């Protein structure tokens, strides 16, 4: 999953880095497939990842129950 390099990064920093990678991919998909199809594909691909991020945020938030 995450490498040792990522161990010192906050969840927010990890998400920012991932977004920096995803944005150019999404732009290319939009130019090749059209905006609607590209967004639909990326949204479907990220659904599980998004759920896991929300669960991690809840687990790291004091007073919150996951």
PDB file of N, CA, C, O and CB in Angstrom:
ATOM      1  N   UNK A   1       0.844  -1.179   0.000  1.00  0.00           N
ATOM      2  CA  UNK A   1       0.000   0.000   0.000  1.00  0.00           C
ATOM      3  C   UNK A   1       0.888   1.241   0.000  1.00  0.00           C
ATOM      4  O   UNK A   1       1.429   1.591  -1.049  1.00  0.00           O
ATOM      5  CB  UNK A   1      -0.959  -0.001   1.220  1.00  0.00           C
ATOM      6  N   UNK A   2       1.058   1.913   1.124  1.00  0.00           N
ATOM      7  CA  UNK A   2       1.909   3.099   1.196  1.00  0.00           C
ATOM      8  C   UNK A   2       3.347   2.669   1.465  1.00  0.00           C
ATOM      9  O   UNK A   2       3.586   1.684   2.164  1.00  0.00           O
ATOM     10  CB  UNK A   2       1.411   4.080   2.299  1.00  0.00           C
ATOM     11  N   UNK A   3       4.294   3.405   0.913  1.00  0.00           N
ATOM     12  CA  UNK A   3       5.700   3.113   1.142  1.00  0.00           C
ATOM     13  C   UNK A   3       6.169   3.856   2.374  1.00  0.00           C
ATOM     14  O   UNK A   3       5.443   4.675   2.937  1.00  0.00           O
ATOM     15  CB  UNK A   3       6.554   3.492  -0.084  1.00  0.00           C
ATOM     16  N   UNK A   4       7.388   3.563   2.787  1.00  0.00           N
ATOM     17  CA  UNK A   4       7.959   4.236   3.956  1.00  0.00           C
ATOM     18  C   UNK A   4       8.042   5.741   3.749  1.00  0.00           C
ATOM     19  O   UNK A   4       7.948   6.497   4.716  1.00  0.00           O
ATOM     20  CB  UNK A   4       9.344   3.678   4.264  1.00  0.00           C
ATOM     21  N   UNK A   5       8.213   6.184   2.530  1.00  0.00           N
ATOM     22  CA  UNK A   5       8.309   7.612   2.242  1.00  0.00           C
ATOM     23  C   UNK A   5       7.031   8.321   2.674  1.00  0.00           C
ATOM     24  O   UNK A   5       7.091   9.448   3.167  1.00  0.00           O
ATOM     25  CB  UNK A   5       8.576   7.849   0.741  1.00  0.00           C
ATOM     26  N   UNK A   6       5.878   7.684   2.500  1.00  0.00           N
ATOM     27  CA  UNK A   6       4.602   8.308   2.817  1.00  0.00           C
ATOM     28  C   UNK A   6       4.281   8.270   4.306  1.00  0.00           C
ATOM     29  O   UNK A   6       3.351   8.945   4.748  1.00  0.00           O
ATOM     30  CB  UNK A   6       3.503   7.636   2.048  1.00  0.00           C
ATOM     31  N   UNK A   7       5.029   7.495   5.089  1.00  0.00           N
ATOM     32  CA  UNK A   7       4.710   7.352   6.511  1.00  0.00           C
ATOM     33  C   UNK A   7       4.718   8.667   7.268  1.00  0.00           C
ATOM     34  O   UNK A   7       3.953   8.824   8.220  1.00  0.00           O
ATOM     35  CB  UNK A   7       5.676   6.412   7.152  1.00  0.00           C
ATOM     36  N   UNK A   8       5.553   9.612   6.881  1.00  0.00           N
ATOM     37  CA  UNK A   8       5.629  10.887   7.577  1.00  0.00           C
ATOM     38  C   UNK A   8       4.632  11.920   7.073  1.00  0.00           C
ATOM     39  O   UNK A   8       4.573  13.026   7.610  1.00  0.00           O
ATOM     40  CB  UNK A   8       7.003  11.434   7.459  1.00  0.00           C
ATOM     41  N   UNK A   9       3.854  11.589   6.061  1.00  0.00           N
ATOM     42  CA  UNK A   9       2.908  12.539   5.480  1.00  0.00           C
ATOM     43  C   UNK A   9       1.543  12.428   6.140  1.00  0.00           C
ATOM     44  O   UNK A   9       1.102  11.339   6.509  1.00  0.00           O
ATOM     45  CB  UNK A   9       2.781  12.313   3.975  1.00  0.00           C
ATOM     46  N   UNK A  10       0.887  13.559   6.281  1.00  0.00           N
ATOM     47  CA  UNK A  10      -0.479  13.548   6.779  1.00  0.00           C
ATOM     48  C   UNK A  10      -1.404  13.029   5.687  1.00  0.00           C
ATOM     49  O   UNK A  10      -1.032  12.974   4.515  1.00  0.00           O
ATOM     50  CB  UNK A  10      -0.912  14.960   7.246  1.00  0.00           C
ATOM     51  N   UNK A  11      -2.600  12.653   6.081  1.00  0.00           N
ATOM     52  CA  UNK A  11      -3.588  12.198   5.118  1.00  0.00           C
ATOM     53  C   UNK A  11      -3.867  13.294   4.088  1.00  0.00           C
ATOM     54  O   UNK A  11      -3.987  13.009   2.897  1.00  0.00           O
ATOM     55  CB  UNK A  11      -4.887  11.782   5.832  1.00  0.00           C
ATOM     56  N   UNK A  12      -3.969  14.536   4.537  1.00  0.00           N
ATOM     57  CA  UNK A  12      -4.223  15.651   3.625  1.00  0.00           C
ATOM     58  C   UNK A  12      -3.092  15.800   2.608  1.00  0.00           C
ATOM     59  O   UNK A  12      -3.349  16.013   1.423  1.00  0.00           O
ATOM     60  CB  UNK A  12      -4.398  16.956   4.414  1.00  0.00           C
ATOM     61  N   UNK A  13      -1.843  15.690   3.062  1.00  0.00           N
ATOM     62  CA  UNK A  13      -0.710  15.785   2.145  1.00  0.00           C
ATOM     63  C   UNK A  13      -0.734  14.659   1.113  1.00  0.00           C
ATOM     64  O   UNK A  13      -0.438  14.883  -0.061  1.00  0.00           O
ATOM     65  CB  UNK A  13       0.603  15.753   2.923  1.00  0.00           C
ATOM     66  N   UNK A  14      -1.084  13.457   1.550  1.00  0.00           N
ATOM     67  CA  UNK A  14      -1.182  12.326   0.622  1.00  0.00           C
ATOM     68  C   UNK A  14      -2.242  12.583  -0.438  1.00  0.00           C
ATOM     69  O   UNK A  14      -2.019  12.325  -1.621  1.00  0.00           O
ATOM     70  CB  UNK A  14      -1.502  11.033   1.382  1.00  0.00           C
ATOM     71  N   UNK A  15      -3.394  13.091  -0.015  1.00  0.00           N
ATOM     72  CA  UNK A  15      -4.481  13.369  -0.953  1.00  0.00           C
ATOM     73  C   UNK A  15      -4.055  14.450  -1.946  1.00  0.00           C
ATOM     74  O   UNK A  15      -4.368  14.354  -3.133  1.00  0.00           O
ATOM     75  CB  UNK A  15      -5.758  13.805  -0.196  1.00  0.00           C
ATOM     76  N   UNK A  16      -3.347  15.473  -1.473  1.00  0.00           N
ATOM     77  CA  UNK A  16      -2.871  16.531  -2.367  1.00  0.00           C
ATOM     78  C   UNK A  16      -1.927  15.973  -3.427  1.00  0.00           C
ATOM     79  O   UNK A  16      -2.028  16.330  -4.600  1.00  0.00           O
ATOM     80  CB  UNK A  16      -2.168  17.632  -1.566  1.00  0.00           C
ATOM     81  N   UNK A  17      -1.028  15.114  -3.023  1.00  0.00           N
ATOM     82  CA  UNK A  17      -0.083  14.515  -3.967  1.00  0.00           C
ATOM     83  C   UNK A  17      -0.830  13.645  -4.971  1.00  0.00           C
ATOM     84  O   UNK A  17      -0.544  13.689  -6.168  1.00  0.00           O
ATOM     85  CB  UNK A  17       0.985  13.682  -3.221  1.00  0.00           C
ATOM     86  N   UNK A  18      -1.768  12.867  -4.497  1.00  0.00           N
ATOM     87  CA  UNK A  18      -2.544  12.015  -5.392  1.00  0.00           C
ATOM     88  C   UNK A  18      -3.330  12.855  -6.401  1.00  0.00           C
ATOM     89  O   UNK A  18      -3.449  12.482  -7.568  1.00  0.00           O
ATOM     90  CB  UNK A  18      -3.500  11.122  -4.584  1.00  0.00           C
ATOM     91  N   UNK A  19      -3.861  13.981  -5.946  1.00  0.00           N
ATOM     92  CA  UNK A  19      -4.601  14.865  -6.849  1.00  0.00           C
ATOM     93  C   UNK A  19      -3.676  15.446  -7.918  1.00  0.00           C
ATOM     94  O   UNK A  19      -4.079  15.606  -9.070  1.00  0.00           O
ATOM     95  CB  UNK A  19      -5.276  16.001  -6.056  1.00  0.00           C
ATOM     96  N   UNK A  20      -2.444  15.758  -7.540  1.00  0.00           N
ATOM     97  CA  UNK A  20      -1.487  16.285  -8.511  1.00  0.00           C
ATOM     98  C   UNK A  20      -1.222  15.279  -9.629  1.00  0.00           C
ATOM     99  O   UNK A  20      -0.959  15.666 -10.767  1.00  0.00           O
ATOM    100  CB  UNK A  20      -0.174  16.653  -7.815  1.00  0.00           C
ATOM    101  N   UNK A  21      -1.292  14.009  -9.308  1.00  0.00           N
ATOM    102  CA  UNK A  21      -1.099  12.969 -10.313  1.00  0.00           C
ATOM    103  C   UNK A  21      -2.379  12.773 -11.120  1.00  0.00           C
ATOM    104  O   UNK A  21      -2.329  12.602 -12.338  1.00  0.00           O
ATOM    105  CB  UNK A  21      -0.672  11.643  -9.649  1.00  0.00           C
ATOM    106  N   UNK A  22      -3.510  12.798 -10.451  1.00  0.00           N
ATOM    107  CA  UNK A  22      -4.782  12.508 -11.105  1.00  0.00           C
ATOM    108  C   UNK A  22      -5.218  13.593 -12.083  1.00  0.00           C
ATOM    109  O   UNK A  22      -5.789  13.275 -13.127  1.00  0.00           O
ATOM    110  CB  UNK A  22      -5.847  12.315 -10.071  1.00  0.00           C
ATOM    111  N   UNK A  23      -4.970  14.846 -11.779  1.00  0.00           N
ATOM    112  CA  UNK A  23      -5.448  15.948 -12.624  1.00  0.00           C
ATOM    113  C   UNK A  23      -4.954  15.828 -14.065  1.00  0.00           C
ATOM    114  O   UNK A  23      -5.769  15.948 -14.979  1.00  0.00           O
ATOM    115  CB  UNK A  23      -5.002  17.284 -12.040  1.00  0.00           C
ATOM    116  N   UNK A  24      -3.656  15.595 -14.320  1.00  0.00           N
ATOM    117  CA  UNK A  24      -3.237  15.464 -15.715  1.00  0.00           C
ATOM    118  C   UNK A  24      -3.845  14.232 -16.404  1.00  0.00           C
ATOM    119  O   UNK A  24      -4.126  14.266 -17.602  1.00  0.00           O
ATOM    120  CB  UNK A  24      -1.723  15.394 -15.787  1.00  0.00           C
ATOM    121  N   UNK A  25      -4.043  13.160 -15.653  1.00  0.00           N
ATOM    122  CA  UNK A  25      -4.668  11.965 -16.224  1.00  0.00           C
ATOM    123  C   UNK A  25      -6.104  12.285 -16.632  1.00  0.00           C
ATOM    124  O   UNK A  25      -6.540  11.927 -17.726  1.00  0.00           O
ATOM    125  CB  UNK A  25      -4.637  10.783 -15.212  1.00  0.00           C
ATOM    126  N   UNK A  26      -6.834  12.959 -15.748  1.00  0.00           N
ATOM    127  CA  UNK A  26      -8.214  13.329 -16.058  1.00  0.00           C
ATOM    128  C   UNK A  26      -8.271  14.264 -17.265  1.00  0.00           C
ATOM    129  O   UNK A  26      -9.147  14.119 -18.117  1.00  0.00           O
ATOM    130  CB  UNK A  26      -8.874  13.994 -14.842  1.00  0.00           C
ATOM    131  N   UNK A  27      -7.361  15.205 -17.343  1.00  0.00           N
ATOM    132  CA  UNK A  27      -7.335  16.115 -18.497  1.00  0.00           C
ATOM    133  C   UNK A  27      -7.137  15.352 -19.804  1.00  0.00           C
ATOM    134  O   UNK A  27      -7.795  15.640 -20.804  1.00  0.00           O
ATOM    135  CB  UNK A  27      -6.220  17.157 -18.328  1.00  0.00           C
ATOM    136  N   UNK A  28      -6.233  14.386 -19.791  1.00  0.00           N
ATOM    137  CA  UNK A  28      -5.981  13.594 -20.989  1.00  0.00           C
ATOM    138  C   UNK A  28      -7.198  12.749 -21.346  1.00  0.00           C
ATOM    139  O   UNK A  28      -7.574  12.657 -22.515  1.00  0.00           O
ATOM    140  CB  UNK A  28      -4.755  12.699 -20.791  1.00  0.00           C
ATOM    141  N   UNK A  29      -7.815  12.130 -20.336  1.00  0.00           N
ATOM    142  CA  UNK A  29      -9.020  11.344 -20.586  1.00  0.00           C
ATOM    143  C   UNK A  29     -10.129  12.216 -21.175  1.00  0.00           C
ATOM    144  O   UNK A  29     -10.836  11.799 -22.093  1.00  0.00           O
ATOM    145  CB  UNK A  29      -9.503  10.679 -19.290  1.00  0.00           C
ATOM    146  N   UNK A  30     -10.272  13.417 -20.644  1.00  0.00           N
ATOM    147  CA  UNK A  30     -11.301  14.332 -21.164  1.00  0.00           C
ATOM    148  C   UNK A  30     -11.050  14.671 -22.628  1.00  0.00           C
ATOM    149  O   UNK A  30     -11.987  14.733 -23.425  1.00  0.00           O
ATOM    150  CB  UNK A  30     -11.341  15.623 -20.330  1.00  0.00           C
ATOM    151  N   UNK A  31      -9.804  14.887 -22.977  1.00  0.00           N
ATOM    152  CA  UNK A  31      -9.505  15.238 -24.371  1.00  0.00           C
ATOM    153  C   UNK A  31      -9.696  14.041 -25.301  1.00  0.00           C
ATOM    154  O   UNK A  31     -10.054  14.217 -26.466  1.00  0.00           O
ATOM    155  CB  UNK A  31      -8.069  15.767 -24.491  1.00  0.00           C
ATOM    156  N   UNK A  32      -9.465  12.845 -24.809  1.00  0.00           N
ATOM    157  CA  UNK A  32      -9.585  11.644 -25.643  1.00  0.00           C
ATOM    158  C   UNK A  32     -11.008  11.095 -25.687  1.00  0.00           C
ATOM    159  O   UNK A  32     -11.463  10.635 -26.734  1.00  0.00           O
ATOM    160  CB  UNK A  32      -8.647  10.570 -25.134  1.00  0.00           C
ATOM    161  N   UNK A  33     -11.713  11.142 -24.552  1.00  0.00           N
ATOM    162  CA  UNK A  33     -13.019  10.481 -24.441  1.00  0.00           C
ATOM    163  C   UNK A  33     -14.197  11.442 -24.341  1.00  0.00           C
ATOM    164  O   UNK A  33     -15.349  11.034 -24.487  1.00  0.00           O
ATOM    165  CB  UNK A  33     -13.024   9.587 -23.247  1.00  0.00           C
ATOM    166  N   UNK A  34     -13.909  12.712 -24.092  1.00  0.00           N
ATOM    167  CA  UNK A  34     -14.966  13.673 -23.811  1.00  0.00           C
ATOM    168  C   UNK A  34     -15.133  13.813 -22.308  1.00  0.00           C
ATOM    169  O   UNK A  34     -14.871  12.879 -21.551  1.00  0.00           O
ATOM    170  CB  UNK A  34     -16.294  13.245 -24.471  1.00  0.00           C
ATOM    171  N   UNK A  35     -15.572  14.987 -21.889  1.00  0.00           N
ATOM    172  CA  UNK A  35     -15.645  15.305 -20.464  1.00  0.00           C
ATOM    173  C   UNK A  35     -16.590  14.386 -19.709  1.00  0.00           C
ATOM    174  O   UNK A  35     -16.241  13.886 -18.640  1.00  0.00           O
ATOM    175  CB  UNK A  35     -16.079  16.734 -20.277  1.00  0.00           C
ATOM    176  N   UNK A  36     -17.766  14.159 -20.241  1.00  0.00           N
ATOM    177  CA  UNK A  36     -18.763  13.365 -19.515  1.00  0.00           C
ATOM    178  C   UNK A  36     -18.280  11.938 -19.270  1.00  0.00           C
ATOM    179  O   UNK A  36     -18.393  11.430 -18.154  1.00  0.00           O
ATOM    180  CB  UNK A  36     -20.082  13.340 -20.288  1.00  0.00           C
ATOM    181  N   UNK A  37     -17.753  11.297 -20.287  1.00  0.00           N
ATOM    182  CA  UNK A  37     -17.282   9.912 -20.164  1.00  0.00           C
ATOM    183  C   UNK A  37     -16.072   9.838 -19.235  1.00  0.00           C
ATOM    184  O   UNK A  37     -15.982   8.935 -18.403  1.00  0.00           O
ATOM    185  CB  UNK A  37     -16.924   9.333 -21.552  1.00  0.00           C
ATOM    186  N   UNK A  38     -15.148  10.780 -19.372  1.00  0.00           N
ATOM    187  CA  UNK A  38     -13.949  10.782 -18.538  1.00  0.00           C
ATOM    188  C   UNK A  38     -14.289  10.943 -17.067  1.00  0.00           C
ATOM    189  O   UNK A  38     -13.766  10.220 -16.218  1.00  0.00           O
ATOM    190  CB  UNK A  38     -13.007  11.889 -18.973  1.00  0.00           C
ATOM    191  N   UNK A  39     -15.163  11.890 -16.768  1.00  0.00           N
ATOM    192  CA  UNK A  39     -15.548  12.122 -15.369  1.00  0.00           C
ATOM    193  C   UNK A  39     -16.267  10.897 -14.804  1.00  0.00           C
ATOM    194  O   UNK A  39     -16.046  10.525 -13.652  1.00  0.00           O
ATOM    195  CB  UNK A  39     -16.453  13.375 -15.252  1.00  0.00           C
ATOM    196  N   UNK A  40     -17.120  10.273 -15.604  1.00  0.00           N
ATOM    197  CA  UNK A  40     -17.831   9.077 -15.155  1.00  0.00           C
ATOM    198  C   UNK A  40     -16.853   7.946 -14.837  1.00  0.00           C
ATOM    199  O   UNK A  40     -17.004   7.266 -13.822  1.00  0.00           O
ATOM    200  CB  UNK A  40     -18.839   8.621 -16.221  1.00  0.00           C
ATOM    201  N   UNK A  41     -15.865   7.743 -15.684  1.00  0.00           N
ATOM    202  CA  UNK A  41     -14.874   6.685 -15.451  1.00  0.00           C
ATOM    203  C   UNK A  41     -14.045   6.945 -14.196  1.00  0.00           C
ATOM    204  O   UNK A  41     -13.841   6.048 -13.378  1.00  0.00           O
ATOM    205  CB  UNK A  41     -13.951   6.555 -16.657  1.00  0.00           C
ATOM    206  N   UNK A  42     -13.574   8.175 -14.054  1.00  0.00           N
ATOM    207  CA  UNK A  42     -12.748   8.507 -12.893  1.00  0.00           C
ATOM    208  C   UNK A  42     -13.568   8.420 -11.610  1.00  0.00           C
ATOM    209  O   UNK A  42     -13.083   7.915 -10.598  1.00  0.00           O
ATOM    210  CB  UNK A  42     -12.141   9.914 -13.044  1.00  0.00           C
ATOM    211  N   UNK A  43     -14.798   8.905 -11.645  1.00  0.00           N
ATOM    212  CA  UNK A  43     -15.657   8.843 -10.453  1.00  0.00           C
ATOM    213  C   UNK A  43     -15.889   7.400 -10.026  1.00  0.00           C
ATOM    214  O   UNK A  43     -15.823   7.084  -8.838  1.00  0.00           O
ATOM    215  CB  UNK A  43     -17.007   9.536 -10.722  1.00  0.00           C
ATOM    216  N   UNK A  44     -16.156   6.536 -10.978  1.00  0.00           N
ATOM    217  CA  UNK A  44     -16.374   5.123 -10.653  1.00  0.00           C
ATOM    218  C   UNK A  44     -15.101   4.493 -10.094  1.00  0.00           C
ATOM    219  O   UNK A  44     -15.153   3.707  -9.148  1.00  0.00           O
ATOM    220  CB  UNK A  44     -16.844   4.349 -11.900  1.00  0.00           C
ATOM    221  N   UNK A  45     -13.973   4.838 -10.677  1.00  0.00           N
ATOM    222  CA  UNK A  45     -12.701   4.271 -10.228  1.00  0.00           C
ATOM    223  C   UNK A  45     -12.325   4.733  -8.820  1.00  0.00           C
ATOM    224  O   UNK A  45     -11.672   3.999  -8.078  1.00  0.00           O
ATOM    225  CB  UNK A  45     -11.595   4.643 -11.201  1.00  0.00           C
ATOM    226  N   UNK A  46     -12.735   5.941  -8.456  1.00  0.00           N
ATOM    227  CA  UNK A  46     -12.332   6.505  -7.162  1.00  0.00           C
ATOM    228  C   UNK A  46     -13.330   6.272  -6.036  1.00  0.00           C
ATOM    229  O   UNK A  46     -13.056   6.626  -4.890  1.00  0.00           O
ATOM    230  CB  UNK A  46     -12.110   7.969  -7.310  1.00  0.00           C
ATOM    231  N   UNK A  47     -14.468   5.691  -6.338  1.00  0.00           N
ATOM    232  CA  UNK A  47     -15.511   5.526  -5.324  1.00  0.00           C
ATOM    233  C   UNK A  47     -15.021   4.786  -4.078  1.00  0.00           C
ATOM    234  O   UNK A  47     -15.223   5.261  -2.960  1.00  0.00           O
ATOM    235  CB  UNK A  47     -16.686   4.784  -5.919  1.00  0.00           C
ATOM    236  N   UNK A  48     -14.385   3.642  -4.257  1.00  0.00           N
ATOM    237  CA  UNK A  48     -13.890   2.871  -3.111  1.00  0.00           C
ATOM    238  C   UNK A  48     -12.791   3.616  -2.363  1.00  0.00           C
ATOM    239  O   UNK A  48     -12.748   3.602  -1.133  1.00  0.00           O
ATOM    240  CB  UNK A  48     -13.368   1.513  -3.574  1.00  0.00           C
ATOM    241  N   UNK A  49     -11.901   4.269  -3.115  1.00  0.00           N
ATOM    242  CA  UNK A  49     -10.823   5.034  -2.487  1.00  0.00           C
ATOM    243  C   UNK A  49     -11.405   6.164  -1.629  1.00  0.00           C
ATOM    244  O   UNK A  49     -10.946   6.409  -0.514  1.00  0.00           O
ATOM    245  CB  UNK A  49      -9.865   5.609  -3.563  1.00  0.00           C
ATOM    246  N   UNK A  50     -12.409   6.837  -2.160  1.00  0.00           N
ATOM    247  CA  UNK A  50     -13.045   7.942  -1.438  1.00  0.00           C
ATOM    248  C   UNK A  50     -13.645   7.440  -0.121  1.00  0.00           C
ATOM    249  O   UNK A  50     -13.494   8.084   0.917  1.00  0.00           O
ATOM    250  CB  UNK A  50     -14.141   8.605  -2.312  1.00  0.00           C
ATOM    251  N   UNK A  51     -14.316   6.303  -0.167  1.00  0.00           N
ATOM    252  CA  UNK A  51     -14.885   5.722   1.043  1.00  0.00           C
ATOM    253  C   UNK A  51     -13.807   5.454   2.080  1.00  0.00           C
ATOM    254  O   UNK A  51     -13.994   5.737   3.264  1.00  0.00           O
ATOM    255  CB  UNK A  51     -15.629   4.433   0.716  1.00  0.00           C
ATOM    256  N   UNK A  52     -12.677   4.909   1.639  1.00  0.00           N
ATOM    257  CA  UNK A  52     -11.601   4.593   2.576  1.00  0.00           C
ATOM    258  C   UNK A  52     -11.004   5.863   3.176  1.00  0.00           C
ATOM    259  O   UNK A  52     -10.640   5.876   4.352  1.00  0.00           O
ATOM    260  CB  UNK A  52     -10.510   3.777   1.879  1.00  0.00           C
ATOM    261  N   UNK A  53     -10.900   6.920   2.390  1.00  0.00           N
ATOM    262  CA  UNK A  53     -10.389   8.194   2.919  1.00  0.00           C
ATOM    263  C   UNK A  53     -11.337   8.734   3.984  1.00  0.00           C
ATOM    264  O   UNK A  53     -10.893   9.181   5.041  1.00  0.00           O
ATOM    265  CB  UNK A  53     -10.211   9.234   1.779  1.00  0.00           C
ATOM    266  N   UNK A  54     -12.629   8.694   3.713  1.00  0.00           N
ATOM    267  CA  UNK A  54     -13.613   9.176   4.694  1.00  0.00           C
ATOM    268  C   UNK A  54     -13.542   8.362   5.982  1.00  0.00           C
ATOM    269  O   UNK A  54     -13.645   8.918   7.075  1.00  0.00           O
ATOM    270  CB  UNK A  54     -15.039   9.112   4.108  1.00  0.00           C
ATOM    271  N   UNK A  55     -13.367   7.057   5.859  1.00  0.00           N
ATOM    272  CA  UNK A  55     -13.247   6.209   7.044  1.00  0.00           C
ATOM    273  C   UNK A  55     -11.997   6.547   7.841  1.00  0.00           C
ATOM    274  O   UNK A  55     -12.031   6.572   9.071  1.00  0.00           O
ATOM    275  CB  UNK A  55     -13.227   4.736   6.644  1.00  0.00           C
ATOM    276  N   UNK A  56     -10.881   6.811   7.140  1.00  0.00           N
ATOM    277  CA  UNK A  56      -9.643   7.165   7.830  1.00  0.00           C
ATOM    278  C   UNK A  56      -9.771   8.516   8.523  1.00  0.00           C
ATOM    279  O   UNK A  56      -9.272   8.687   9.636  1.00  0.00           O
ATOM    280  CB  UNK A  56      -8.469   7.186   6.847  1.00  0.00           C
ATOM    281  N   UNK A  57     -10.427   9.471   7.886  1.00  0.00           N
ATOM    282  CA  UNK A  57     -10.620  10.779   8.504  1.00  0.00           C
ATOM    283  C   UNK A  57     -11.457  10.630   9.774  1.00  0.00           C
ATOM    284  O   UNK A  57     -11.131  11.213  10.808  1.00  0.00           O
ATOM    285  CB  UNK A  57     -11.300  11.761   7.514  1.00  0.00           C
ATOM    286  N   UNK A  58     -12.522   9.858   9.695  1.00  0.00           N
ATOM    287  CA  UNK A  58     -13.371   9.638  10.866  1.00  0.00           C
ATOM    288  C   UNK A  58     -12.599   8.955  11.986  1.00  0.00           C
ATOM    289  O   UNK A  58     -12.767   9.294  13.158  1.00  0.00           O
ATOM    290  CB  UNK A  58     -14.593   8.802  10.488  1.00  0.00           C
ATOM    291  N   UNK A  59     -11.759   7.999  11.628  1.00  0.00           N
ATOM    292  CA  UNK A  59     -10.982   7.282  12.638  1.00  0.00           C
ATOM    293  C   UNK A  59      -9.940   8.179  13.302  1.00  0.00           C
ATOM    294  O   UNK A  59      -9.589   7.971  14.463  1.00  0.00           O
ATOM    295  CB  UNK A  59     -10.299   6.076  12.011  1.00  0.00           C
ATOM    296  N   UNK A  60      -9.444   9.181  12.564  1.00  0.00           N
ATOM    297  CA  UNK A  60      -8.418  10.076  13.089  1.00  0.00           C
ATOM    298  C   UNK A  60      -8.989  11.315  13.773  1.00  0.00           C
ATOM    299  O   UNK A  60      -8.241  12.105  14.347  1.00  0.00           O
ATOM    300  CB  UNK A  60      -7.504  10.499  11.978  1.00  0.00           C
ATOM    301  N   UNK A  61     -10.295  11.487  13.717  1.00  0.00           N
ATOM    302  CA  UNK A  61     -10.913  12.663  14.300  1.00  0.00           C
ATOM    303  C   UNK A  61     -11.353  12.355  15.733  1.00  0.00           C
ATOM    304  O   UNK A  61     -12.201  11.488  15.943  1.00  0.00           O
ATOM    305  CB  UNK A  61     -12.113  13.131  13.443  1.00  0.00           C
ATOM    306  N   UNK A  62     -10.793  13.046  16.710  1.00  0.00           N
ATOM    307  CA  UNK A  62     -11.165  12.795  18.094  1.00  0.00           C
ATOM    308  C   UNK A  62     -12.672  13.014  18.312  1.00  0.00           C
ATOM    309  O   UNK A  62     -13.251  13.986  17.826  1.00  0.00           O
ATOM    310  CB  UNK A  62     -10.352  13.700  19.030  1.00  0.00           C
ATOM    311  N   UNK A  63     -13.271  12.106  19.038  1.00  0.00           N
ATOM    312  CA  UNK A  63     -14.683  12.236  19.369  1.00  0.00           C
ATOM    313  C   UNK A  63     -15.612  11.732  18.304  1.00  0.00           C
ATOM    314  O   UNK A  63     -16.825  11.705  18.511  1.00  0.00           O
ATOM    315  CB  UNK A  63     -15.000  13.639  19.648  1.00  0.00           C
ATOM    316  N   UNK A  64     -15.085  11.330  17.173  1.00  0.00           N
ATOM    317  CA  UNK A  64     -15.917  10.806  16.085  1.00  0.00           C
ATOM    318  C   UNK A  64     -15.929   9.290  16.156  1.00  0.00           C
ATOM    319  O   UNK A  64     -14.932   8.655  16.498  1.00  0.00           O
ATOM    320  CB  UNK A  64     -15.400  11.286  14.698  1.00  0.00           C
ATOM    321  N   UNK A  65     -17.063   8.738  15.830  1.00  0.00           N
ATOM    322  CA  UNK A  65     -17.171   7.286  15.753  1.00  0.00           C
ATOM    323  C   UNK A  65     -17.315   6.895  14.309  1.00  0.00           C
ATOM    324  O   UNK A  65     -18.120   7.481  13.585  1.00  0.00           O
ATOM    325  CB  UNK A  65     -18.360   6.758  16.587  1.00  0.00           C
ATOM    326  N   UNK A  66     -16.527   5.888  13.860  1.00  0.00           N
ATOM    327  CA  UNK A  66     -16.532   5.452  12.466  1.00  0.00           C
ATOM    328  C   UNK A  66     -17.646   4.577  12.195  1.00  0.00           C
ATOM    329  O   UNK A  66     -17.807   4.113  11.067  1.00  0.00           O
ATOM    330  CB  UNK A  66     -15.290   4.773  12.101  1.00  0.00           C
TER     331      UNK A  66
END
